[in-house]
Amino acid sequence: MQQDEINTMIDQSNENLRKLQKIVATTMEEEQLIINNLLHPPKEILSSGQRISDKVARFGGSWRFIIIFTLVLAVWIVFNTMAAKELEFDPYPFILMNLVLSCIAALQAPIIMMSQNRQEEKDRMRGENDYLINLKAELEIRSLHQKLDLLLNEEIKALYESQVAQLKLLEKLEEKIEKMEKK
């Protein structure tokens, strides 16, 4: 009888382990898609126009560009105001300089916008990856909660069954003691 009770307790323990293994396997299957997305993000293939727009935007938004452009404009203005009349190529009010500046602004603005749009797309994808990482963490936490709940339920059940078995043993012992006292 006692051997049967011990075997039953071992079987229940094995069943608990099988349930935990099932939860772990299910969690790993749910997380596989997330892990695959994080480990193998889609590769970005850039056209030559996109590479050029990135370089122009990077250079056009730098201090180096601002300093070089300021120096060019200063040299342009100084040369055209100080040079002899026959050497001036853009006399005051610098109409050619205004045309060049307008053309640079007209070309640079859409190029920078293209680069910013691509950067927005990268940021959106980074945000999606952050979301997937958070989702993965949430799934892991949920899995841990399930494991803990299962363990607690099984532990309570095992304790209850152990107490029942102990009570039965105590009752048997009490019966044996009563029989011995009667003899």
Solvent accessible surface area in square Angstrom, and as a share of the most:
residue,aa,sasa,rsa
1,M,142,0.63
2,Q,102,0.45
3,Q,111,0.49
4,D,92,0.48
5,E,42,0.19
6,I,87,0.44
7,N,65,0.33
8,T,70,0.41
9,M,80,0.36
10,I,92,0.47
11,D,86,0.45
12,Q,48,0.21
13,S,55,0.35
14,N,60,0.31
15,E,71,0.32
16,N,26,0.13
17,L,97,0.48
18,R,133,0.49
19,K,76,0.32
20,L,29,0.14
21,Q,121,0.54
22,K,145,0.62
23,I,31,0.16
24,V,55,0.32
25,A,50,0.38
26,T,62,0.36
27,T,15,0.09
28,M,122,0.54
29,E,131,0.59
30,E,89,0.40
31,E,15,0.07
32,Q,109,0.48
33,L,125,0.62
34,I,6,0.03
35,I,54,0.27
36,N,75,0.38
37,N,68,0.35
38,L,50,0.25
39,L,123,0.61
40,H,131,0.58
41,P,70,0.44
42,P,97,0.61
43,K,180,0.76
44,E,95,0.43
45,I,158,0.80
46,L,50,0.25
47,S,63,0.40
48,S,68,0.44
49,G,41,0.40
50,Q,65,0.29
51,R,115,0.42
52,I,102,0.52
53,S,2,0.01
54,D,21,0.11
55,K,126,0.53
56,V,48,0.28
57,A,20,0.15
58,R,164,0.60
59,F,86,0.36
60,G,13,0.13
61,G,68,0.65
62,S,33,0.21
63,W,190,0.67
64,R,165,0.60
65,F,38,0.16
66,I,81,0.41
67,I,99,0.50
68,I,76,0.39
69,F,48,0.20
70,T,79,0.46
71,L,109,0.54
72,V,75,0.43
73,L,42,0.21
74,A,46,0.36
75,V,100,0.58
76,W,42,0.15
77,I,67,0.34
78,V,83,0.48
79,F,82,0.34
80,N,2,0.01
81,T,74,0.43
82,M,155,0.69
83,A,23,0.18
84,A,50,0.39
85,K,166,0.70
86,E,145,0.65
87,L,112,0.56
88,E,36,0.16
89,F,109,0.46
90,D,6,0.03
91,P,73,0.46
92,Y,170,0.65
93,P,77,0.48
94,F,17,0.07
95,I,126,0.64
96,L,73,0.36
97,M,20,0.09
98,N,79,0.41
99,L,105,0.52
100,V,55,0.32
101,L,52,0.26
102,S,67,0.43
103,C,64,0.38
104,I,60,0.30
105,A,58,0.45
106,A,67,0.52
107,L,122,0.61
108,Q,33,0.15
109,A,54,0.42
110,P,69,0.43
111,I,42,0.21
112,I,45,0.23
113,M,106,0.47
114,M,99,0.44
115,S,15,0.10
116,Q,95,0.42
117,N,86,0.44
118,R,31,0.11
119,Q,79,0.35
120,E,119,0.53
121,E,77,0.34
122,K,64,0.27
123,D,68,0.35
124,R,124,0.45
125,M,69,0.31
126,R,132,0.48
127,G,37,0.36
128,E,83,0.37
129,N,47,0.24
130,D,77,0.40
131,Y,133,0.51
132,L,33,0.16
133,I,88,0.45
134,N,98,0.50
135,L,54,0.27
136,K,46,0.19
137,A,46,0.36
138,E,85,0.38
139,L,22,0.11
140,E,69,0.31
141,I,95,0.48
142,R,121,0.44
143,S,7,0.05
144,L,100,0.50
145,H,106,0.47
146,Q,87,0.39
147,K,49,0.21
148,L,98,0.49
149,D,80,0.41
150,L,28,0.14
151,L,83,0.41
152,L,107,0.53
153,N,93,0.48
154,E,24,0.11
155,E,97,0.43
156,I,111,0.57
157,K,101,0.43
158,A,37,0.29
159,L,98,0.49
160,Y,141,0.54
161,E,49,0.22
162,S,27,0.17
163,Q,108,0.48
164,V,49,0.28
165,A,20,0.15
166,Q,103,0.46
167,L,105,0.52
168,K,94,0.40
169,L,62,0.31
170,L,108,0.54
171,E,100,0.45
172,K,82,0.35
173,L,98,0.49
174,E,99,0.44
175,E,99,0.44
176,K,124,0.53
177,I,95,0.48
178,E,81,0.36
179,K,131,0.55
180,M,140,0.62
181,E,134,0.60
182,K,169,0.72
183,K,200,0.85
